Amino acid sequence: MKIAVAGTGYVGLVSGVCLAAKGHDVICVDLDQEKVDKINRGEPPIYEIGLEALLKDNIGKRLRASTDLREAVIASDLSLIAVGTPFDGSAIDVSFIRQVAREIGFALRERDEYHMVVVKSTVVPGTTDDVVLPILERESNKKAGVHFGVGMNPEFLREGDAISDFMNPDRIVVGGNDEKARDMLAAVYAPFEGVEIVRTNPKTAEMIKYAANSLLATLISFSNEIGNLCASIGEIDAQEVMRGVHLDKRFSPIMADGTRVSPSSNTYLEAGCGFGGSCFPKDVKALIAHGKRHGRDMALLDAVVSVNAEQPAKMIELLDKHIANRKGVKVAVLGLAFKPGTDDMRESPAIPVVQTLAEEGAIIQAFDPIAVDEARHTFSGLDIHYAPSMAAALDGVEAILLMTRWDEFAGLPALVSSMDSPPVVIDGRRMLAKDSVPRYEGIGL
Ligand code: UDX
């Protein structure tokens, strides 16, 4: 199939490159000439494991980038809208979606064959039907369901695993207003054999994405509420509690041969210093705001957000137990990215922690394997010493705050054991054994 992808951000570029790799003819469109040139040279403008190799394999063959959306739409059977939908505090901002829909609609005036327009961006239920479809009809002077089809196809891509998630999907959600639209959208995924497809209407497709992310965020905040209570009661370790919960056969099924399945969803059922990233915080808040507009009070998801907002401060509370006045005290912050495998710091729990320490006058020695450039940007104006290695970050510190579950932090106990006066280690991810360092504190302990 000939496919135009509008937007070469994270979702658009990954989708475009993977669809080309699966045999479609893809034109990736972006306003930014520099980005388009880079893509055409085989240089991905973002970092994602496996992206560069796949881009280089396909560019100039089944894949090209362009700034001309009109030309791309006229030449394609299907357009994917993959532009950003930032949350402005009260609603998602769909101005980029509107703009692209206007351009696609206008281009459809010049296309005689049926064309399918698909929203891939995360949008609140109703956006495809109530915002995109009317714009397309108005701009094209044509009728949805007759001259063109409209659909919604959410992505489920984890940062750092986006290529692998796209190429090996666990499900494909095909939202369309009629059978023809759904058939055409499903045909895009024909090369992904054996994957379960949810065929539904666009509103349900939109809701699936929010429900999935909200559930995962709820699991994390639930675990954190239990963890905080364990810590208050005393002599209970939330890690043991959650392990006991995971072993319920409904969470970790026992197979006929007696072996256990440990679903990765259980890793969201652990106490820690909170979730971040570009999706969970934004999507949960956007769904709450949307629910309130529909007269729902969204009490559970409100609590998910407020529990998460308090979680980074738990790191500071644990530090209080050992060092009440941090002025002039050296503190190491290990991990700045919101999760391992990325340099993304959006909504990272490390941000409020570093800001608090800076306000208190602590001497901050920060280390992250890849997010330091990003951190310099996020913390511009703050006096932070960025260490070139984990070992260098520990020089002379009285406390270590472990904020991100990077694998290499498993080597921390060996480094601490060689220090003359061992600092207190505050484990925000519960990744170290409690007895692995002389002075240990952990969330939920
Ligand atoms: C998420 C969803 O997983 C993905 O399906 C969706 O399309 C976009 O949002 P992402 O934000 O990349 O992807 O990150 P994810 O790996 O899910 O991590 C989100 C947060 O959950 C992080 O703050 C992380 O610390 C936490 N997390 C992640 C856990 O607590 N446990 C885990 O096993 C993984």
Boltz pocket constraint, residues with backbone or C-beta under 6 A from the ligand:
constraints:
  - pocket:
      binder: B
      contacts: [[A, 155], [A, 156], [A, 157], [A, 158], [A, 159], [A, 160], [A, 213], [A, 216], [A, 220], [A, 264], [A, 267], [A, 268], [A, 269], [A, 270], [A, 272], [A, 274], [A, 275], [A, 276], [A, 277], [A, 278], [A, 279], [A, 280], [A, 338], [A, 339]]
      max_distance: 6.0
